[in-house]
C-alpha cells in the first residue's frame, strides 16, 4: 500500500463507525462503474456496427408496427 493509501486508510479508521461506509461506498462506486466516456464510446461503436450491418444487408430490419403488434399479443 502506498503512503497516501495508508494515510487515507488510517483517516477512515479515525472516523466514527457510522461514517466509515460513506468513503468506502464512494470508492467502490468509482471502481465498479466505468467512466461515462467509456460507456459513450462503447455505445457509439455499437451504433456504427449496427448501421454498417443494416447497410451491408447482414441484418434485416423489422418495421416497428410488427414489433409492437407482436409485443401486444403477450
C-alpha positions in Angstrom: 0.0 0.0 0.0 1.4 3.4 -0.9 1.9 6.0 1.8 -1.1 8.0 0.6 -3.3 5.0 0.6 -2.1 4.1 4.1 -2.9 7.7 5.2 -6.4 7.5 3.8 -7.0 4.2 5.4 -5.9 5.5 8.8 -8.1 8.5 8.4 -11.1 6.4 7.6 -10.4 4.3 10.7 -10.4 7.5 12.7 -14.0 8.3 11.6 -16.9 7.3 13.8 -18.1 3.8 12.9 -21.4 5.0 11.3 -19.4 7.4 8.9 -16.9 4.8 7.7 -19.1 3.3 5.0 -19.5 6.6 3.1 -16.0 6.8 1.7 -15.9 3.0 1.1 -19.1 3.2 -0.8 -17.8 6.1 -3.0 -14.6 4.2 -3.7 -16.5 1.0 -4.6 -18.7 3.1 -7.0 -15.6 4.5 -8.7 -14.1 1.1 -9.2 -17.3 -0.7 -10.4 -18.8 1.9 -12.7 -16.9 2.6 -15.9 -16.3 6.2 -16.8 -19.1 7.8 -18.8 -16.8 8.4 -21.7 -16.0 4.6 -21.9 -19.7 3.8 -21.9 -20.4 6.5 -24.6 -17.6 5.2 -26.7 -18.9 1.6 -26.5 -22.4 2.7 -27.5 -21.1 4.8 -30.4 -19.1 1.8 -31.6 -22.1 -0.4 -31.3 -24.3 2.1 -33.2 -21.8 2.3 -36.0 -21.6 -1.5 -36.2 -25.3 -1.9 -36.3 -25.6 0.7 -39.0 -22.9 -1.0 -41.1 -24.8 -4.3 -40.6 -28.0 -2.8 -41.9 -26.4 -1.1 -44.9 -24.5 -4.2 -45.9 -27.6 -6.3 -45.7 -26.1 -8.6 -43.0 -29.2 -8.0 -40.9 -32.8 -7.2 -41.8 -34.8 -4.5 -40.0 -38.3 -5.2 -38.8 -41.0 -2.4 -39.0 -41.9 -1.1 -35.6 -45.6 -1.8 -36.2 -44.7 -5.5 -36.5 -42.7 -5.4 -33.3 -45.3 -3.6 -31.3 -48.1 -5.9 -32.7 -46.1 -8.9 -31.5 -45.4 -7.4 -28.1 -49.1 -6.7 -27.6 -50.0 -10.3 -28.2 -48.4 -11.4 -24.9 
